[in-house]
Amino acid sequence: MSTVRDQTGLAFMKWHGAGNDFVIFDSRGRDAVTTEALARRLGNRHRGVGFDQLAEIRDSDTADVELDFWNSDGSRAGACGNATRCVARYLFDESGRDALTIRTERGVLEARLIDGDVHVNMGQPQTMWDEVPLSKPMDTEHLPLDGDPMAVGMGNPHAVFFVDDVSAVDVAERGRAVEFDPLFPQRTNVEFAEVRARDEIRMRVWERGTGITLACGSGACATAVAAATRGLTERSVRMEVDGGWLALDWRDDGVWMTGPTAHVFDAVLTEAFLESL
Ligand SMILES: N[C@@H](CCC[C@H](N)C(=O)O)C(=O)O
């Protein structure tokens, strides 16, 4: 019997940020529990719990905590902005602190609690073709695809399309096609953005490894960066996503994001479920 799979099963939390929903394991002080098989089964909304991403909190020597992310198809994600905000909220509530650091695959991110809102610095965008990554050298500001998207890395790949009417886009059909386009050796997240004003964007998203979601934090950051780079907006914008609103501010030290977080419930995976994997 492992230290985490005891007779009471495996505890987890369910959170969401603007409708982007997460299963979160707090694995501080114990071995990590997530495997690809666990993520894939748990991510199934009929045979598991259902989530857009699974996040596992771990001890860190170089930050307050470390965070690992999985998509619902069992693949790993290098970044997840909304889960990072939810975990920061959980840790702020637990500790009473108002600043902390979180190590993710792309480095140490800073989170701050300001007037009750959680702000996370998602770092500087990656704009070189091999950072995104793309399959060969090219201009990341204008990819050779219908719709003239821009590629932006936020620790994970994004392709941002600007459209006149986002409600008219078939996000599932176009998103799936772009996710698997050979331009993206690690597949990609896909955002469709309608610029409403110099400080406001409406965005819908197709997430790599998950599909349509109600929000995507790193996708919101990538969209804000693409819009500002193309001169369509200022560097500080409000963004309406299907699940609510996010605020993005691309500063000299990185892209800061804030938005809502909600702790939905706590529960325990049964031994029978864990044994069936
Ligand atoms: N929902 C996330 C992004 C999730 C990761 C993505 N599907 C990937 O594979 O890169 C967010 O809030 O950033």
PDBQT file of the ligand as one rigid body, heavy atoms in Angstrom, charges set to zero:
ROOT
HETATM    1  N1  LIG A 301      -6.438  26.233 -19.282  1.00  0.00    +0.000 N 
HETATM    2  C1  LIG A 301      -5.066  26.559 -19.236  1.00  0.00    +0.000 C 
HETATM    3  C2  LIG A 301      -4.198  26.107 -20.340  1.00  0.00    +0.000 C 
HETATM    4  C3  LIG A 301      -4.146  24.611 -20.430  1.00  0.00    +0.000 C 
HETATM    5  C4  LIG A 301      -2.993  23.998 -21.131  1.00  0.00    +0.000 C 
HETATM    6  C5  LIG A 301      -3.250  23.629 -22.526  1.00  0.00    +0.000 C 
HETATM    7  N2  LIG A 301      -4.395  22.851 -22.820  1.00  0.00    +0.000 N 
HETATM    8  C6  LIG A 301      -1.980  23.039 -23.104  1.00  0.00    +0.000 C 
HETATM    9  O1  LIG A 301      -1.917  21.839 -23.455  1.00  0.00    +0.000 OA
HETATM   10  O2  LIG A 301      -1.029  23.819 -23.253  1.00  0.00    +0.000 OA
HETATM   11  C7  LIG A 301      -4.791  27.975 -18.830  1.00  0.00    +0.000 C 
HETATM   12  O3  LIG A 301      -5.592  28.527 -18.063  1.00  0.00    +0.000 OA
HETATM   13  O4  LIG A 301      -3.738  28.509 -19.179  1.00  0.00    +0.000 OA
ENDROOT
TORSDOF 0
